[in-house]
Amino acid sequence: MNEHAAIRPPAEIVLAFEPPFRVSATEVRPPDLEIEGPDGVRTLEPRVMKVLVALHRGLGGAVSRETLGLHCWGGRIVSEDALTRCIMQLRKALASDPGVALETIPTVGYRLQVNAAPSAAVGSPEAASKPRRVSWIAAATAVTVVTLGAAAWLWSQRPAGWTVVDFRPLTSERSFKTFPALSPDGRQVAYAFSESPSGERDIHLRAVAGGEPAPVTSGPADDFAPAWSADGARIAFLRWTADGTCTVMIAVVPRGGERRLADCRTSQSHPTWVDDRTVVIADTPPGRDQARLYAVDVETGAARALTTPPPNALGDAEPQVSPDRRRLAFRRSLLIGADEIVVLDLRSGRERSMTSDGWKAAGFVWAADSRQLFYASNRGGAFGLWRVDVRKPGESHRVSLGLGVTSFMRMSADPTGGIVVELSRPRSGLVGLSPSGEVRSRVVTESADWDTVEGPDGSLAHVSDRGGTADIWVTDPQSRATRVTTRIGSYTFNPSWSPDGQRVVFVAVQGRRADIFSARRDGSQLRQLTNDGHDKRMPAFDTSGERVVYVERRGEDFRLMAVSPQGAPHPVPGGAGWRTLQRSGAGVLYGQRRGDDMVGALVDGAWRPLGPVRPSESWAPANDGIYILDPAARPSPMLWFQPWGGPRKRLRDPGPLAYRLQASARPGVILNEYLTDSIDLGHIRLGPARDQGS
């Protein structure tokens, strides 16, 4: 069935979503049904306010009776008396403002003229005395227009710089607002809303000018990543259900019904509309791990691949179509911690990398000129806003925000230079749990801390952004923190302790390469153990404390590798196919193999299965089994222990903020808590500022 015929209603004005505006000396506030002019504040009937909004949208042109019927009466048949009555009330309300004129256009409709001035009557002396001068003025104006047009064209060929000219928060209530998407006219923002960090999300709408949000979806499913169609009438979004089903959905806004577009497998990023009939999503093909972009036909649901990432890349995500609909920008993840922004020409199929230094790229948006790309990157330390000219790939320039230390992740832009971004103040809790699940220690930070492992003396090695970028830190049992690394690359992750608790091994990404490093816990004796640049993750010392075992990925092939300071990397017997790796306090290596959710141990060079762990669950090894956390359990996360040779055993509830488990060299496990109490949305307005050096 044709979607438009099936669920698309007339585009009636929704006053709750209309921002305030001015007509001459009169301020109009549609959500409040108020206008404030020279004679004070007046209240209008809802239908009269809709007529005023519709006429204002006409930008001084004639608005037909049919258009008014569509936008103000929802397409229903409107009597002449009803429309005339609204016009008479509107003229009366605006009568005190001499700069406003509401004209009747015979047989057509009405026109709202702002700052209208009386003109000389045809045939008057004033009018008769002007023709020759007007002709000269017209000729001069024509020459000026041509000259200015040529100058504007030449000026447009220069790369424009950008700066923030305005910033204001859009939300402030305690909840989680993520995946923002600005409407094409810049008046509304759609986003994913949830009360808690692990709660199911719904799609909400909010007027950029202010007002209360309105839900587009509701129910037990997890709805997120909205994307507007070009006409602003529909939203595509992703839906995950409790059974793990992923679906691409389309809804008519604000609440005009929804329908399933296509199934998906692992999609977690924004879709984008290329045209009225095509939505582009990021997803993985059946039986593969590497995400790519697909164009989905809105009418049929048929999908075709748009990109084929190189074999060693992790995949493509976050497609964003340019305003002129000619190009598609997306993020290509080369390995954990290293990204590129790539632009695909939709006509020729040619790809060009806009960035090539491997720094992470989070959210990104197009400028209205379809030439500039703005993106969030940690290339300057904390995530900041950068831009790159599509005609000059590789030359990125930082956008001056003037907002202090502000980090942006996902974002969305409109054609007027407005950008909506996610704003958060990440905070983490690191909790040590006894074997029974009792809390034995807790560290609360004012930063984001993750990848936490506990050493033999109770010290924590972890990644933290408290220094402005992701570095390795050690926090001792007295909560004294020591910085082990200082920006040795674009990203550091997966620290692990030596058996004696004196050294830490980790992965550092430098450019487009990942290698294994080790250092003493005070940051001294930094050593690079590998130098091949392949994608690596989850290093761990063996029981000797000399050899380091880690997971290596080449394309879609995974295996365990080992390296020592004196030797070259070599495969570990029995390690083919291992995609995850963690070390217990006793030195046993646990992990999962590709295509299998079963956790097992490497014992005498052979795989020994222990038990299954679902993809949504987090696990960490102990000497006699594994701990398992289900952060998505309802009504709150659940903690389990899976022993060798027995069923899972339920432990004490870990609290509503638990989201991940990490290994401990002592009996028990480390629990990561997500203490951020909200994620808000902020609105930036960018303005051109010519680059003197470009």
C-alpha distance (Angstrom), angle and dihedral (degrees) to the residues before:
residue distance angle dihedral
M1 . . .
N2 3.76 . .
E3 3.80 107.4 .
H4 3.77 94.7 -141.8
A5 3.78 91.8 54.7
A6 3.78 91.8 42.6
I7 3.79 105.5 51.1
R8 3.79 113.3 -7.1
P9 3.83 112.1 110.9
P10 3.80 127.3 -164.6
A11 3.80 112.7 -72.5
E12 3.81 96.5 -108.4
I13 3.80 115.5 176.1
V14 3.81 114.2 -103.0
L15 3.80 105.4 -152.4
A16 3.82 93.5 -160.3
F17 3.80 89.2 66.7
E18 3.81 97.9 43.8
P19 3.84 114.3 104.9
P20 3.81 121.3 -137.4
F21 3.82 117.0 -92.8
R22 3.80 140.3 175.6
V23 3.78 132.1 -120.1
S24 3.81 108.0 -168.2
A25 3.83 106.1 -56.4
T26 3.81 94.3 -14.3
E27 3.79 123.9 95.5
V28 3.80 114.8 -151.2
R29 3.83 120.6 -155.5
P30 3.83 107.0 -174.8
P31 3.84 98.9 -177.3
D32 3.83 89.3 54.0
L33 3.84 94.6 42.0
E34 3.83 87.4 -127.9
I35 3.78 138.1 129.8
E36 3.79 122.5 -171.2
G37 3.79 116.6 -157.8
P38 3.82 139.7 150.6
D39 3.82 92.0 -61.5
G40 3.82 95.6 48.1
V41 3.79 135.4 -103.2
R42 3.80 122.3 -18.4
T43 3.80 129.0 -174.8
L44 3.80 118.5 -137.7
E45 3.76 130.3 -158.3
P46 3.83 112.0 -105.0
R47 3.82 92.7 -111.2
V48 3.80 92.3 49.0
M49 3.81 90.1 50.3
K50 3.82 90.0 51.1
V51 3.81 89.7 53.3
L52 3.81 90.1 51.3
V53 3.82 90.9 49.7
A54 3.82 91.4 48.7
L55 3.81 92.4 49.6
H56 3.80 90.9 47.5
R57 3.81 89.1 52.8
G58 3.80 87.5 56.8
L59 3.83 89.2 71.8
G60 3.80 93.7 -141.0
G61 3.80 95.3 -44.0
A62 3.78 128.8 115.9
V63 3.81 115.2 -81.1
S64 3.78 113.6 -155.1
R65 3.79 124.9 -131.3
E66 3.81 88.3 -118.0
T67 3.82 91.3 55.5
L68 3.79 90.7 49.1
G69 3.78 89.7 50.0
L70 3.80 91.1 51.3
H71 3.80 97.6 47.0
C72 3.80 100.0 33.6
W73 3.82 104.4 32.1
G74 3.82 99.7 29.8
G75 3.80 93.8 -111.6
R76 3.79 94.8 -57.0
I77 3.82 119.5 139.4
V78 3.80 108.8 -88.6
S79 3.78 123.1 -156.2
E80 3.79 119.0 -129.6
D81 3.80 89.6 -121.1
A82 3.82 92.9 55.5
L83 3.79 93.1 51.0
T84 3.82 93.2 43.3
R85 3.81 90.2 50.5
C86 3.84 90.8 53.7
I87 3.82 91.4 48.6
M88 3.82 91.8 49.5
Q89 3.83 91.6 50.6
L90 3.79 90.6 47.7
R91 3.82 93.0 50.1
K92 3.80 89.5 50.1
A93 3.82 91.8 49.7
L94 3.82 92.6 49.6
A95 3.81 96.4 40.6
S96 3.81 94.6 102.0
D97 3.84 92.6 59.9
P98 3.84 109.3 78.8
G99 3.81 90.9 -168.0
V100 3.82 93.1 66.7
A101 3.79 126.6 75.4
L102 3.81 124.8 178.6
E103 3.81 107.1 -158.4
T104 3.79 130.7 -166.6
I105 3.82 113.8 -135.1
P106 3.84 105.3 -156.2
T107 3.85 114.7 -117.5
V108 3.82 89.6 -4.2
G109 3.80 115.1 63.1
Y110 3.79 137.9 -105.7
R111 3.78 140.2 -43.7
L112 3.81 130.3 -154.0
Q113 3.79 111.5 -147.8
V114 3.79 119.8 -168.5
N115 3.82 124.0 -155.9
A116 3.80 88.8 4.1
A117 3.85 114.4 178.0
P118 3.82 126.0 -162.8
S119 3.81 112.1 -99.9
A120 3.82 127.9 -144.6
A121 3.81 113.9 -90.1
V122 3.76 117.5 -106.1
G123 3.86 109.6 -99.3
S124 3.80 94.5 20.1
P125 3.84 118.9 132.8
E126 3.76 89.2 -110.4
A127 3.75 91.4 54.6
A128 3.82 93.2 44.4
S129 3.77 93.6 52.1
K130 3.80 94.5 56.9
P131 3.83 110.8 58.0
R132 3.81 98.5 92.9
R133 3.79 93.6 43.0
V134 3.81 90.0 46.3
S135 3.80 90.5 52.0
W136 3.80 90.3 53.4
I137 3.77 90.3 46.4
A138 3.79 89.9 49.2
A139 3.79 91.3 50.9
A140 3.78 92.2 47.2
T141 3.78 90.2 46.6
A142 3.80 90.9 51.9
V143 3.79 91.3 52.3
T144 3.79 90.4 46.5
V145 3.79 91.9 50.1
V146 3.79 91.7 51.1
T147 3.80 91.4 46.9
L148 3.77 93.2 46.9
G149 3.79 90.4 45.2
A150 3.80 91.1 54.4
A151 3.77 91.3 45.6
A152 3.80 90.9 48.3
W153 3.80 90.6 50.9
L154 3.80 91.5 50.5
W155 3.80 90.4 45.5
S156 3.80 90.5 50.2
Q157 3.79 89.9 57.9
R158 3.81 90.0 63.8
P159 3.80 113.7 86.2
A160 3.77 109.3 -107.0
G161 3.76 121.6 -135.2
W162 3.77 121.0 -145.3
T163 3.75 138.2 -146.7
V164 3.79 136.5 177.6
V165 3.80 110.3 -96.8
D166 3.81 97.0 173.2
F167 3.79 139.1 14.4
R168 3.79 131.5 -179.8
P169 3.81 135.8 157.8
L170 3.79 116.6 -108.1
T171 3.80 97.4 -166.0
S172 3.77 135.6 25.8
E173 3.80 107.3 164.1
R174 3.81 118.4 113.6
S175 3.78 105.7 -96.5
F176 3.78 138.4 89.4
K177 3.80 119.0 -86.1
T178 3.78 113.5 178.2
F179 3.82 141.6 156.3
P180 3.85 95.6 39.1
A181 3.81 118.4 -160.7
L182 3.81 122.3 -173.1
S183 3.79 117.9 -145.2
P184 3.83 116.4 -116.0
D185 3.82 91.3 -104.2
G186 3.81 92.0 48.1
R187 3.80 93.0 -124.1
Q188 3.79 100.4 109.2
V189 3.77 137.5 35.4
A190 3.79 124.1 -152.6
Y191 3.78 118.4 -158.7
A192 3.80 145.0 158.6
F193 3.80 112.9 -94.0
S194 3.79 131.0 -163.9
E195 3.78 134.7 159.7
S196 3.82 93.7 -136.2
P197 3.81 135.2 28.0
S198 3.81 92.2 -109.2
G199 3.81 98.3 36.5
E200 3.78 126.3 112.6
R201 3.79 111.3 -91.7
D202 3.79 131.5 -133.5
I203 3.79 129.6 -162.4
H204 3.81 112.7 -107.0
L205 3.81 132.9 -175.4
R206 3.78 125.5 -145.4
A207 3.80 131.5 177.4
V208 3.78 111.2 -117.0
A209 3.80 89.0 -138.2
G210 3.80 91.4 58.5
G211 3.77 140.1 -92.5
E212 3.77 137.0 114.6
P213 3.83 121.8 -42.6
A214 3.78 121.2 -114.0
P215 3.83 125.0 -150.7
V216 3.79 119.7 -120.9
T217 3.82 94.6 -177.0
S218 3.80 133.8 22.1
G219 3.77 136.3 173.4
P220 3.80 141.0 78.7
A221 3.82 96.7 -54.5
D222 3.81 122.7 96.2
D223 3.83 107.8 -114.7
F224 3.81 120.9 -175.5
A225 3.84 147.2 134.3
P226 3.83 100.5 60.2
A227 3.83 120.6 -166.5
W228 3.83 126.2 -171.3
S229 3.77 125.4 -130.6
A230 3.81 115.4 -124.8
D231 3.81 92.7 -103.1
G232 3.81 92.4 50.9
A233 3.81 92.9 -125.0
R234 3.82 100.3 106.5
I235 3.76 139.8 39.9
A236 3.79 126.6 -153.9
F237 3.80 115.4 -155.3
L238 3.80 143.0 161.2
R239 3.80 125.5 -105.0
W240 3.79 128.2 -163.8
T241 3.80 118.6 -170.7
A242 3.80 128.6 -157.1
D243 3.81 92.2 -98.9
G244 3.83 91.0 58.9
T245 3.81 97.1 -101.7
C246 3.82 116.2 151.2
T247 3.81 119.5 -154.8
V248 3.79 135.5 175.6
M249 3.81 107.6 -135.7
I250 3.80 135.4 -170.3
A251 3.80 123.5 -152.2
V252 3.79 131.8 -177.0
V253 3.81 110.8 -130.4
P254 2.89 140.2 -89.9
R255 3.83 92.0 9.7
G256 3.76 109.4 -39.7
G257 3.79 101.0 132.8
E258 3.78 134.9 -82.6
R259 3.79 139.2 -124.2
R260 3.77 139.3 -170.2
L261 3.80 114.7 -100.8
A262 3.80 104.4 179.9
D263 3.78 144.0 -27.2
C264 3.79 120.7 -103.4
R265 3.80 133.9 -168.9
T266 3.79 112.0 -153.3
S267 3.79 106.3 -7.2
Q268 3.82 114.9 150.3
S269 3.83 102.7 155.7
H270 3.79 136.9 85.3
P271 3.80 116.7 -80.9
T272 3.81 118.4 -141.9
W273 3.82 134.8 -151.9
V274 3.80 114.8 -123.4
D275 3.80 92.1 -178.2
D276 3.80 138.2 -23.7
R277 3.80 91.0 -73.0
T278 3.81 103.7 37.2
V279 3.80 131.8 68.4
V280 3.80 119.6 -177.3
I281 3.80 118.7 -148.1
A282 3.81 136.1 175.3
D283 3.79 115.6 -124.3
T284 3.80 143.4 141.3
P285 3.80 122.2 -106.1
P286 3.83 117.9 -120.9
G287 3.79 113.0 -72.4
R288 3.80 93.9 7.0
D289 3.80 134.5 103.9
Q290 3.79 98.5 -156.3
A291 3.83 114.5 95.9
R292 3.79 120.0 -142.0
L293 3.81 137.3 172.8
Y294 3.80 122.7 -91.5
A295 3.80 130.7 -168.7
V296 3.81 109.5 -139.6
D297 3.80 121.5 -160.0
V298 3.81 107.8 -128.4
E299 3.80 92.9 -148.4
T300 3.81 100.8 44.8
G301 3.81 105.3 19.4
A302 3.80 90.1 -129.1
A303 3.82 113.0 150.6
R304 3.80 131.8 -154.9
A305 3.80 127.8 -174.3
L306 3.81 116.5 -108.3
T307 3.81 100.0 -179.6
T308 3.78 137.8 34.6
P309 3.82 109.7 -163.9
P310 3.81 119.4 -146.3
P311 3.82 112.4 -89.8
N312 3.81 94.3 -106.4
A313 3.82 96.1 48.7
L314 3.79 121.4 97.5
G315 3.79 91.9 -134.0
D316 3.81 148.8 -93.4
A317 3.82 127.3 -68.4
E318 3.82 146.3 154.4
P319 3.82 101.2 47.3
Q320 3.82 115.7 -160.9
V321 3.81 121.8 -176.0
S322 3.81 118.5 -143.9
P323 3.84 118.6 -115.3
D324 3.82 91.0 -109.5
R325 3.85 88.8 53.5
R326 3.81 91.3 -128.6
R327 3.81 101.0 107.4
L328 3.76 139.4 39.2
A329 3.80 121.0 -150.9
F330 3.80 119.9 -160.8
R331 3.78 141.9 162.8
R332 3.80 118.1 -106.4
S333 3.80 110.9 -162.2
L334 3.79 108.5 -149.6
L335 3.80 95.3 -175.9
I336 3.79 137.5 -31.2
G337 3.81 105.1 -50.4
A338 3.83 98.5 10.2
D339 3.81 125.2 91.2
E340 3.78 141.5 167.3
I341 3.79 129.6 -156.4
V342 3.79 108.2 -134.9
V343 3.81 128.2 -170.8
L344 3.80 119.6 -149.9
D345 3.82 118.9 -158.2
L346 3.82 102.5 -137.1
R347 3.80 93.0 -153.9
S348 3.79 101.3 47.2
G349 3.81 100.0 23.8
R350 3.81 90.3 -129.6
E351 3.81 118.2 149.5
R352 3.81 126.1 -150.9
S353 3.81 127.0 -176.3
M354 3.79 111.5 -130.5
T355 3.81 93.5 -169.6
S356 3.79 125.8 31.9
D357 3.81 107.1 171.0
G358 3.80 96.7 86.3
W359 3.80 99.5 -121.0
K360 3.78 114.0 149.1
A361 3.80 117.3 -92.0
A362 3.79 116.6 -161.4
G363 3.81 117.7 173.2
F364 3.80 123.4 -1.0
V365 3.81 138.4 179.4
W366 3.79 139.8 -172.4
A367 3.79 124.8 -111.4
A368 3.80 116.4 -124.4
D369 3.82 90.5 -103.7
S370 3.86 91.1 63.3
R371 3.79 86.7 -130.8
Q372 3.80 104.8 86.9
L373 3.80 126.2 61.5
F374 3.79 120.2 -160.2
Y375 3.78 116.4 -159.1
A376 3.79 140.8 173.0
S377 3.79 112.9 -121.0
N378 3.79 139.4 162.2
R379 3.81 91.8 -137.9
G380 3.78 89.2 115.6
G381 3.81 95.3 44.1
A382 3.80 109.0 -94.6
F383 3.78 116.5 42.2
G384 3.79 108.8 -79.2
L385 3.79 137.4 163.7
W386 3.80 119.3 -86.2
R387 3.80 134.9 172.0
V388 3.76 136.1 -151.1
D389 3.81 129.7 -168.4
V390 3.81 110.8 -126.7
R391 3.81 88.6 -141.3
K392 3.81 91.2 53.5
P393 3.81 106.8 44.3
G394 3.78 116.2 -168.0
E395 3.82 96.2 26.6
S396 3.79 102.8 106.0
H397 3.80 121.8 177.0
R398 3.77 128.1 -165.8
V399 3.81 116.2 -117.5
S400 3.78 111.4 -131.4
L401 3.79 106.4 -124.2
G402 3.79 101.7 175.7
L403 3.80 88.4 -155.8
G404 3.79 101.5 111.4
V405 3.79 117.9 -120.5
T406 3.80 103.2 -7.1
S407 3.80 124.7 158.6
F408 3.77 123.0 -161.9
M409 3.77 129.6 -164.3
R410 3.81 121.6 165.8
M411 3.80 116.4 19.2
S412 3.80 144.0 169.5
A413 3.82 133.1 -156.2
D414 3.79 138.3 -155.4
P415 3.84 128.4 -151.3
T416 3.82 92.9 -99.8
G417 3.81 97.3 64.6
G418 3.80 96.9 -94.2
I419 3.81 119.0 137.9
V420 3.80 127.0 -172.1
V421 3.81 115.6 -156.3
E422 3.79 138.2 -179.0
L423 3.80 113.7 -106.5
S424 3.79 123.1 -165.1
R425 3.79 142.0 154.4
P426 3.81 102.1 -142.7
R427 3.80 116.7 -146.0
S428 3.78 127.6 177.2
G429 3.76 139.0 -164.3
L430 3.82 121.6 -151.9
V431 3.80 110.7 -158.6
G432 3.79 127.5 -172.1
L433 3.82 112.5 -148.4
S434 3.80 128.1 -162.7
P435 3.84 119.4 -130.7
S436 3.82 88.8 -89.9
G437 3.80 93.3 51.0
E438 3.81 96.6 -102.2
V439 3.82 116.0 145.4
R440 3.82 110.1 -109.6
S441 3.83 99.3 167.8
R442 3.79 140.1 2.9
V443 3.81 134.3 -165.8
V444 3.81 117.5 -168.5
T445 3.80 117.6 -167.2
E446 3.79 137.0 -173.3
S447 3.79 90.1 -133.5
A448 3.78 139.6 59.3
D449 3.81 111.1 -84.9
W450 3.78 125.5 178.2
D451 3.83 144.7 150.8
T452 3.82 89.1 56.4
V453 3.83 121.5 -179.9
E454 3.80 126.9 176.2
G455 3.79 121.9 -132.5
P456 3.82 129.3 -147.2
D457 3.83 93.6 -88.0
G458 3.81 95.0 45.7
S459 3.82 95.7 -98.3
L460 3.78 115.7 142.6
A461 3.81 124.2 -133.9
H462 3.77 110.2 -162.5
V463 3.79 147.1 146.1
S464 3.81 115.5 -102.1
D465 3.79 136.3 175.4
R466 3.83 93.2 -154.9
G467 3.81 89.4 112.2
G468 3.81 93.1 52.7
T469 3.80 98.5 -93.4
A470 3.81 138.1 47.0
D471 3.82 106.3 -77.6
I472 3.80 137.2 153.0
W473 3.81 115.8 -96.8
V474 3.80 134.7 178.4
T475 3.81 120.6 -146.9
D476 3.80 115.7 -168.2
P477 3.84 125.6 -148.4
Q478 3.83 89.5 -90.7
S479 3.85 89.5 58.2
R480 3.82 92.9 -110.0
A481 3.80 108.4 148.9
T482 3.82 125.7 -148.8
R483 3.80 123.3 -169.8
V484 3.81 109.2 -132.6
T485 3.83 99.2 -178.3
T486 3.80 132.8 27.7
R487 3.79 114.3 -158.1
I488 3.79 96.7 -49.3
G489 3.79 87.6 158.5
S490 3.76 144.6 -13.5
Y491 3.80 91.8 -76.7
T492 3.81 140.0 7.4
F493 3.79 123.8 -168.2
N494 3.83 149.3 149.4
P495 3.83 102.1 49.5
S496 3.81 118.8 -170.8
W497 3.83 132.8 -174.9
S498 3.79 128.5 -118.7
P499 3.84 113.6 -122.6
D500 3.82 91.3 -102.8
G501 3.81 93.4 48.8
Q502 3.81 94.3 -123.6
R503 3.79 101.3 105.8
V504 3.78 137.6 44.3
V505 3.79 126.5 -151.7
F506 3.82 121.6 -160.5
V507 3.81 146.4 152.4
A508 3.82 121.1 -97.7
V509 3.79 124.7 -169.8
Q510 3.80 116.2 -146.6
G511 3.77 114.8 -179.9
R512 3.79 107.2 -44.2
R513 3.82 94.3 -23.2
A514 3.82 133.5 90.4
D515 3.80 122.4 -157.9
I516 3.79 140.7 167.3
F517 3.82 119.1 -103.7
S518 3.79 134.0 178.5
A519 3.81 132.9 -162.8
R520 3.76 140.1 170.4
R521 3.77 114.8 -96.3
D522 3.80 91.2 -103.4
G523 3.83 91.4 56.5
S524 3.80 96.3 -103.4
Q525 3.82 127.8 123.4
L526 3.79 95.4 33.6
R527 3.81 108.7 -170.8
Q528 3.79 133.2 -175.6
L529 3.80 108.1 -140.8
T530 3.83 100.2 -177.9
N531 3.79 132.4 33.4
D532 3.81 106.7 -179.0
G533 3.83 97.8 95.5
H534 3.82 96.1 -137.5
D535 3.79 119.1 148.4
K536 3.82 106.6 -83.6
R537 3.77 135.2 176.3
M538 3.83 144.9 167.0
P539 3.83 102.7 25.1
A540 3.83 117.5 -170.1
F541 3.80 134.6 179.8
D542 3.78 116.5 -118.5
T543 3.81 120.0 -129.5
S544 3.82 91.9 -84.7
G545 3.80 92.2 60.5
E546 3.82 90.5 -135.6
R547 3.78 104.6 81.5
V548 3.82 122.4 62.2
V549 3.80 120.5 -152.3
Y550 3.82 119.8 -160.4
V551 3.81 143.7 163.7
E552 3.79 116.5 -101.5
R553 3.80 124.0 -165.4
R554 3.79 124.4 -159.5
G555 3.76 109.6 176.4
E556 3.80 105.5 -49.3
D557 3.81 93.4 -25.5
F558 3.81 118.8 102.1
R559 3.78 130.2 -171.7
L560 3.79 142.9 158.1
M561 3.78 116.4 -101.8
A562 3.81 131.1 -174.2
V563 3.80 132.0 -154.0
S564 3.78 137.1 175.2
P565 3.83 128.9 -165.4
Q566 3.80 90.4 -103.7
G567 3.82 99.9 41.7
A568 3.78 145.2 55.6
P569 3.83 123.4 -103.5
H570 3.81 114.5 -87.9
P571 3.83 135.8 176.2
V572 3.80 119.0 -90.9
P573 3.84 114.7 -125.4
G574 3.80 108.6 -108.4
G575 3.80 92.2 13.7
A576 3.82 99.6 109.7
G577 3.81 112.3 128.5
W578 3.82 97.1 11.2
R579 3.82 109.4 146.5
T580 3.83 100.7 172.1
L581 3.79 132.3 36.3
Q582 3.82 136.5 -174.9
R583 3.80 131.7 165.9
S584 3.79 124.6 -135.9
G585 3.80 122.6 -141.2
A586 3.80 89.4 -99.9
G587 3.80 91.1 55.5
V588 3.83 98.2 -105.2
L589 3.82 113.3 146.0
Y590 3.81 115.3 -132.3
G591 3.78 128.4 -176.0
Q592 3.78 151.4 129.0
R593 3.77 130.0 -99.4
R594 3.80 126.5 -133.2
G595 3.78 113.5 -82.1
D596 3.82 92.8 14.1
D597 3.82 129.8 91.8
M598 3.82 91.2 -163.4
V599 3.82 115.3 115.8
G600 3.78 114.7 -142.1
A601 3.80 142.5 164.1
L602 3.77 132.4 -116.1
V603 3.81 104.0 -122.8
D604 3.83 119.6 173.6
G605 3.80 90.8 -22.5
A606 3.82 94.1 -51.9
W607 3.81 134.9 104.8
R608 3.80 114.6 -109.5
P609 3.85 112.7 -171.5
L610 3.78 119.9 -140.9
G611 3.79 110.2 173.3
P612 3.82 145.0 -48.3
V613 3.80 124.4 -83.5
R614 3.79 119.5 -166.3
P615 3.83 118.4 -126.5
S616 3.82 90.8 -112.0
E617 3.81 92.4 54.9
S618 3.80 129.4 87.0
W619 3.81 122.0 -142.7
A620 3.80 140.0 -173.6
P621 3.83 129.6 -174.0
A622 3.80 129.5 -113.3
N623 3.80 128.4 -177.0
D624 3.81 93.3 -95.1
G625 3.81 103.4 30.7
I626 3.81 141.1 -38.3
Y627 3.79 136.2 -68.2
I628 3.81 115.7 -130.5
L629 3.81 127.3 -160.2
D630 3.78 122.8 -165.5
P631 3.84 102.8 -163.6
A632 3.81 92.0 177.8
A633 3.82 95.4 56.5
R634 3.78 116.2 122.1
P635 2.95 136.9 -95.5
S636 3.83 85.3 11.1
P637 3.85 138.8 -18.0
M638 3.81 117.3 -69.7
L639 3.81 129.9 -143.9
W640 3.81 123.3 -150.7
F641 3.78 139.3 176.0
Q642 3.82 120.3 -141.6
P643 3.83 109.2 -161.4
W644 3.76 125.6 -165.0
G645 3.80 109.2 -87.5
G646 3.80 98.5 5.4
P647 3.81 145.3 77.0
R648 3.77 125.7 -86.0
K649 3.78 116.6 -80.3
R650 3.81 122.0 -147.8
L651 3.81 114.7 -126.0
R652 3.79 131.6 -167.7
D653 3.79 115.7 -55.3
P654 3.82 107.7 -92.8
G655 3.81 95.4 -146.1
P656 3.81 132.3 -98.5
L657 3.83 95.6 -78.7
A658 3.82 98.9 55.6
Y659 3.80 113.2 120.4
R660 3.83 111.1 154.4
L661 3.81 143.8 23.4
Q662 3.81 126.7 -142.6
A663 3.80 133.2 -171.6
S664 3.80 125.3 -93.3
A665 3.80 129.4 -159.6
R666 3.81 87.0 -147.3
P667 3.82 126.7 65.4
G668 3.78 107.7 -75.0
V669 3.79 133.0 29.3
I670 3.82 142.4 -89.3
L671 3.79 117.7 -112.0
N672 3.83 122.8 -158.8
E673 3.81 115.6 -146.2
Y674 3.80 124.0 -160.5
L675 3.81 104.9 -138.2
T676 3.81 99.3 171.7
D677 3.79 103.4 122.6
S678 3.79 98.0 -160.1
I679 3.78 147.0 -2.0
D680 3.78 114.5 -144.5
L681 3.78 136.9 -169.8
G682 3.79 125.6 -118.3
H683 3.80 130.7 -167.6
I684 3.80 120.6 -137.2
R685 3.76 124.0 -173.3
L686 3.78 114.2 -155.3
G687 3.76 123.6 -156.8
P688 3.80 130.8 -169.6
A689 3.78 117.4 -98.5
R690 3.79 113.2 177.1
D691 3.79 115.2 -119.6
Q692 3.77 108.2 -126.5
G693 3.75 92.0 -161.3
S694 3.79 99.4 46.8
